Amino acid sequence: MNFWVVSYVVLWILVLFQFLALISLYRHVGLIHMRFGPRGALAMAGEGPPVGERIPEPVLTDIEGVEHALTDGLRDRMLIYLSASCVTCQQLLPGIRTLSRESDAQIVILTLESSAPYESVLAGFPIVRADELARRHLVYNTPFAIGVDSHGTVVSKGIVNTLEHLEDLEKAFSRRNSGVKAAVASEAAAADTYSQRQ
């Protein structure tokens, strides 16, 4: 009888030890995940228009008949492909609204299959039916975003499942703009140096 009581107690001690070890393991996995932070948007080879090239369409017409020029030289744009049957697209909607408040870029929604699921939820955003456009842009998976600068050049692209992914693509605008400002400042400094030598 004593043997069974001792074995029972030993088994419970082992179960408690395993439970504590499992909690510790979960904690370490969480710390590793936090250390690496959110990963950026996934850019698949051969998907989406090439970065650095101009987007083929200078103007997109939304479902209201309003034209949106992608090459107006005034505003960057984030083209976001959503599909009516995509569950992840539905989960991304709060992130799209947050990005629209935080970013200077105009967000244009490009819908596949049907625009109906998004017309009321994303009221105020330009919504474009884009089944044919997706084929020309080589977009095979949704949600997919393409960052286009004010001159129609693709600066970023990728599959976007979270707000962090959208923000990662949006940062390409600020990197590009800071690079342009640095180049302008460098040219201005060179011009000043040249004029002083004269």
N, C-alpha and C positions, 0 to 999 in steps of 0.2 A: 504493500500500500504506500509506503514511504517513497518507493521508486517512482510511482505514478505521479505523486504530488510534486516531487522534485522535477520530473521531466515536464510536467505541465507549467511550472514556474519558469523553467529554462526556455521553453517554447515562447512564452509570453515576453520574456526578456528579449529574445531574438526578434520577435515581431516588432516590439517597440524600437529596437536598434535599427531595423530595416526602415521603419517609418521615419525616424529621424534622419537616416542617411538619404532617403528619398527627398525629404524637405530640403536638406542641404544641397542636394544635386539640383533641384529646381531653382534654388537661390543662385547658384553659380551660373546656371544657364541664363537666367535673367540678367545677371551682371555682365556676362559676355555679350548678350544681345544689346544691352544699353551702351556698352563700350563702343560697339561698332556703329550704333545709331541706325537710322532708317536708310535703306539702300535707295539709290537713285532709280529713275525711270529706266525700264528695260528697253534698249534699242536692239531690235533683231536685224541681222544682216539681210539686206534686200527688201526690207519692209519700210514703207514711207519714202517720200521724195528725198533725194540726197541732200545732206547738210552742206550749205555753201552755195547751192544752186537756187535760181529763182523759181518760185512756184509757177506752174504753167498757167494758172487762171488768175488774171489781174483783178477780176470782179466776181463776187459771189452774190446771188440773189436769194434772199430768205423767203420763207413761206408767206410773208406779208407782201412780197413783191418789192421790198426795199433792197437796193444794191449797196454792197459793201466793197469798196475798192481796197485791195490788198497792197497796192503800190502807190498809196497817196503821199508817202513821205512824211506823214504826220504821226502815225500811231502804230505800235507793234500789236500783233494779234496772236492769240492762242486758239488754234483750230482744234476742237475736241470732238472726236468721233465717238458717238454713242449708238448702241443698238437697242431696238425695242425689246429683244428677248434676252438681254444681258443683265444678269442679277448684279454683277459688280458695278455696272454703269449706274444702276439705281442707288447703290451704296455710295457712289462718288459724288452725288448731287450736292450734299452739304459742303464738300470740299471745293466744288466749283463755285458755289456762292461765296465762300470764304476767300478764295483766290480773287474773285472779282472785286471784293472790297479792298484787298491788300495790294493789288497790282495795277499799274497804269495801262497794261495791255488790255485790249478789247478781247473778250471771249466770244467766239463764234461756235455754236453747237452744230455739228454735222451729223444728221441722223440716218441710220440705215433701217430698212424694212418699213418703218413708220415713224412719223414725228409725233403722233398722238400722245404717247406716254409722257412726253416732255413739254408739250405746249403750255399746259397750265402750271406745271411744277417749276419750269424755267421761264416764266413770263418775264418779258423785259430783255431777254437775251436774244440775239439774232439766231434763228433756227433755220438751217438749210437742209433740204432733202438731198442726200448725197450718195445714193447707191452707185451711180456711174462715176462720180468723182472719186469714190473710194477705190475703184478699180484703177483709175489713172494715177492715184497717189500710192498704189500698192499697199493699201491698208487691208489686212486680213483678219486682225483681231481687234476687239474693242474691250475696254476703252483705250483709245489711242489719241495722242495729242501731237500737234505739230506747231512749233513756235516759228512765226514768220515776222521778220522785222518790217519796218515801215516802208521799205523799198521792195518787199516781196521776196526777200531771200530767206531760205530755211535756215534757222540758227539752232534748232533743237528738235528732237522727235523721240517718241518712245511710248511703250505701253504704260498707262498710268492707272494704278489701282487705288492710290491714296492721295490725300492732300500733299503729303511729302513729295510724292512723285511729280505732281503738278508744279510744286514750288521749285523742285530741282530743274525742271525744264525752263521755268520762268527766270531762273538765275542766269541763264544764257543771255538774256536781254541785257541785264546789268553788266555782265562781263564784257559783252560786245560794246555796249555804250561807253564803259570806262576805257576800253581799248581805243575807241574812236576819239574820246576826249584826250587821252594821252598822246595820240598821234597828232591831233590838232595843236596841242600845247607844245609838242616837240617841234612842229613846223613853225609855229609862231616864235619860239625861242631861237630857232635857226635863222629866221628872217630878221629878228632883232640883232643878232650877232653879225649878220651880213651887212645890215644897214649901218651898224656902228663902225665896221671896218672901212666902209666907204667914207 
